[in-house]
Amino acid sequence: MKRHTTPLRLALAAILALVTLATAAPAHAAAPTPAKPEVVMHPDGSWEIRDPATVDYPVSYCKGTTHGPKMISTLTLEFGGQQTCDNSGDWPHRIVVELQSTCADIWCLIFQPEGELDSHWTMGRVTTTTGGQGCDNTDRRKYRLVVEVYARGVYLDTVVGSNEPILACSM
């Protein structure tokens, strides 16, 4: 008889342990999770990293802007970006700026990548990346910049620039 009660006791102990864990789980699950900072895009193409719970107060003091795209000669298109983080808690930080293009007509909606610049991880206040792409001919194309924003060593969001100039440059 003793052999038959041992498996039953083990099964009851396992069920009791599961019930105990199930009733303790809600207290653990109710712990608040910190809000992930979000990237806020401004109409002028700049951005800043903010705490979504307090929209008017930047959580990280990181702000960024794009540069271009613009023609600096008949054969070179220049573009880039800069991000400044005043709080050392936001380091390392980084931006990756991608140049995209589409045809110059109004119905052209699909942009294709033309090149990118990476500021690489920076352990300082300012990270900047600027460069140029050579033009093959003078066909007109519409350009825009797309920026991957990183702070505190992690990817936060992608910012799509609102400036979409039509330039006499084709890659």
C-alpha positions in Angstrom: 0.0 0.0 0.0 2.9 2.3 0.7 4.0 2.1 -2.9 0.7 3.4 -4.2 0.5 6.4 -1.9 4.0 7.8 -2.8 3.1 8.6 -6.5 -0.2 10.1 -5.3 1.6 12.3 -2.7 4.0 13.4 -5.4 1.2 14.3 -7.8 -0.6 16.3 -5.0 2.6 18.1 -4.1 3.1 19.1 -7.8 -0.5 20.3 -8.1 -0.2 22.3 -4.8 3.1 23.9 -6.1 1.4 24.9 -9.4 -1.6 26.4 -7.5 0.8 28.4 -5.3 2.7 29.7 -8.3 -0.5 30.6 -10.2 -1.9 32.6 -7.3 1.5 34.4 -6.7 1.9 35.3 -10.4 -0.5 38.3 -10.5 1.4 40.1 -7.8 4.6 39.8 -9.9 2.9 40.6 -13.1 1.4 43.8 -11.6 4.8 45.4 -11.3 5.0 48.5 -13.4 7.3 48.4 -16.4 9.2 51.6 -17.3 8.0 53.5 -20.3 10.2 53.2 -23.3 11.4 56.6 -24.5 10.0 57.6 -27.9 11.3 59.7 -30.7 9.2 62.7 -31.5 9.5 64.1 -35.0 9.0 67.9 -35.5 7.6 69.5 -38.8 11.1 71.0 -39.6 12.6 67.4 -39.7 14.3 67.6 -36.3 13.6 65.1 -33.6 14.0 64.6 -29.8 13.7 61.7 -27.5 11.0 62.0 -24.9 9.3 60.1 -22.2 5.7 59.2 -23.4 4.3 59.7 -19.9 5.4 63.3 -19.8 5.3 64.6 -23.4 6.4 68.1 -22.5 9.5 67.0 -20.7 12.4 65.3 -22.6 13.6 62.3 -20.7 17.0 62.1 -22.3 17.9 65.6 -23.6 18.7 64.1 -27.0 17.9 66.2 -30.1 18.8 65.7 -33.7 18.6 67.3 -37.1 19.2 66.3 -40.7 21.4 68.1 -43.2 20.2 68.2 -46.9 19.9 66.5 -49.2 21.3 69.3 -51.4 23.5 69.8 -54.4 26.9 71.2 -53.6 28.2 71.0 -57.2 26.7 69.8 -60.4 28.0 66.3 -59.7 27.7 65.9 -55.9 24.7 65.6 -53.6 25.4 66.2 -49.9 23.4 64.9 -46.9 23.9 64.0 -43.2 22.7 64.4 -39.7 23.6 65.3 -36.1 22.4 64.2 -32.7 23.3 65.9 -29.4 22.7 64.2 -26.1 23.4 66.4 -23.1 23.0 63.7 -20.5 25.8 61.2 -20.2 23.2 58.5 -19.3 22.2 58.5 -22.9 25.6 57.5 -24.1 26.5 55.7 -26.2 24.4 57.1 -29.0 24.4 56.9 -32.8 22.5 57.8 -36.0 22.4 56.1 -39.3 21.3 58.4 -42.1 20.0 56.8 -45.3 19.5 58.7 -48.6 16.5 57.5 -50.6 15.2 58.6 -54.0 12.2 58.2 -56.3 11.2 59.7 -59.6 10.3 63.4 -59.7 6.7 62.9 -60.7 3.8 63.4 -58.2 2.7 59.7 -58.5 6.1 58.3 -57.5 5.7 57.1 -54.0 8.1 54.2 -53.6 11.6 55.4 -52.4 14.7 53.3 -53.0 17.9 53.5 -50.9 20.8 55.3 -52.6 23.4 55.2 -49.8 23.8 55.6 -46.0 26.1 57.2 -43.5 26.7 55.8 -40.0 28.0 58.0 -37.2 29.0 54.9 -35.2 28.6 54.7 -31.5 29.7 57.8 -29.7 30.6 58.2 -26.0 30.4 61.9 -26.2 27.8 64.7 -26.3 27.6 65.1 -30.2 27.6 62.6 -33.0 27.7 63.8 -36.6 27.8 62.2 -40.0 28.0 64.0 -43.3 28.9 62.9 -46.8 28.2 63.0 -50.4 27.0 60.9 -53.3 28.2 61.4 -56.9 25.6 62.1 -59.6 25.8 60.1 -62.9 23.8 62.6 -64.9 21.3 65.4 -64.5 18.0 63.4 -64.4 15.7 64.9 -61.9 14.8 62.8 -58.8 13.0 63.4 -55.5 15.2 62.7 -52.4 14.5 62.2 -48.7 16.5 61.2 -45.6 15.5 58.4 -43.2 17.4 58.3 -39.9 17.7 55.4 -37.5 18.0 56.9 -34.0 19.9 55.2 -31.2 20.5 56.3 -27.5 21.4 54.5 -24.3 23.1 51.9 -26.5 19.8 50.7 -28.1 17.8 51.4 -31.2 14.8 53.6 -30.5 13.0 54.5 -33.7 13.3 55.6 -37.4 12.6 59.2 -38.4 11.5 60.0 -42.0 12.5 63.5 -43.1 9.8 65.8 -44.3 12.1 67.6 -46.7 11.8 66.0 -50.2 13.5 68.2 -52.7 13.6 67.4 -56.4 17.2 67.7 -57.5 19.0 67.4 -60.9 20.9 64.3 -59.8 20.6 60.6 -60.6 22.8 58.0 -58.8 
